Amino acid sequence: MLSTLVYRSRLRGEITTEQLAALDRQARADNEARGITGILLFDGSHCFQLLEGPEAMVQEVYRRVCADLRHHHVVKLLDDYAPGRKFGQWGMKLFDVRAQPPEQADALVRRLVQDTALPAADRAFKLIRAFASGRWRDHAVAVPDAASWTFERRPTPFRDAGPQVYSSTACQFALQPIVDASTGQVSSLEALIRSASGGPPQECFDRIPRDQLHRFDLESKRQAFELAAAVGIGACRLSINLLPASLVDMPHAVDHLVEQIRALGLAPQQVIVEITEEEALSHFGAFQAAIKRLRAAGIGLAIDDFGAGFAGLSLLSKFQPEKLKIDRMIVTGIHADGPRQAIVKAVVECCRSLGITTVAEGVETFDEWCWLRAAGVDLFQGFLVAKPRLNGVADVVWPVPRRGAAATAALTP
């Protein structure tokens, strides 16, 4: 099967014309031996390459590029299949666009349509044209160099509690910090349900009769509020997860929730209810009334796992939450994934224009944190900065610039 892969990378250090030519000769020979054709562009700092050939060989070359220490900030822009080669008669051709004015570079790329089987409407052509003209930089974010950062442990001002704080033995909760990108301080805590023995959530829900699920979902939040009070949440905010149907099907659900909050010495304004996009849209007609009651009581709303389902933009057009949490499936590996980068940048810009706070969920690597922070995400949640702790709050581990390290950054869209 014929595969087409496009990536962009930043080269470490300076490279002369002679060094670039030698690199091109070596790459050309390696690619020819693997049956790979395509095009390589260089603009003085970044490489852009289209590889086409047998899928296994294309993926092998890409893995070698990712492992090559001369390349960093490698971003995959396109990974697709095609019925035939577009650069078959060229082999692998190099274009050095360093000395080319943008208009000449654009004209050069336009000639590709005449010289190859590359249609002007093709995605690959549009990506090549954007790189050659330099327009890709208009949509890029400056990602800091990992070598200039280190990690700092920041103790949180909360007490540890135990299972004895709960008035019911049906479940326990773990608390996970959500951290402000601008300060590295805890913005809020998310209460994550656990089984009675501290096990995973499914272990807890498997024991609940189906017709009692929504009642349990609502009433179990008392334990979350009990834990928040026991650890000394103070003025910090608390996020809880609720099924929209729990607010719709249970009589006086919002009033009951407010009573639970106040009974534990908390204020409704401290609480944020998280709902997933699919759940909210499937019950949206009835859920609208619950939204009004929640907001009238001062309780905040967040869309959880945004991007995991198919309802995201449709739901966002119907109501605008206080927070939008970008799903971990989009966040994972985002530093190397061009399509997901474009999606998240658009979501961040949309939320900024609507006054919605963005949260990145499931952040587990420094590279992910770097890209998301540079893209303007407001809050971070994930194992990189703080893991959930049963009946307590873990310390925050936060990236900080190294003392004396030069501030360097690479552009990546």
Buried (B, 14 or more C-beta within 10 A) or exposed (E): EBBBBBBBBBBBEEBEEEEBEEBBEEBBEEBEEBEBBBBBBBBEBBBBBBBBBBBEBBBBBBEEBBEEEEBBBBBBBBBEEBEEBBBEEBBBBBBBBEEBEEEEBBEBBEEBBEEBBBEEEBEBBEBBBBBBBBEBEEEBBEBBBBEBBEEEEBEBEBEEBEBEBBEEEBBBBBBBBBBBBEEBBBBBBBBBBBBBEBEEBEBBBEEBEEEEBBBBBBBBBBBBBBBBBBBEBEEBBBBBBBBBBBBBBBEEBBEBBBEBBEEBEBEBEBBBBBBBBBBBBBBBEEBEEBBEBBBEBEBBBBBBBBBBBEBBBEBBEBBBBBBBBBBBEBBBBBBBBBBBBEBBBEBBEBBEEEEBBBBBBBBBBBBBBBBBBBBBBBBBBBBBBBEBBBBBBBBBBBBEEEEEEEEEBBBBB
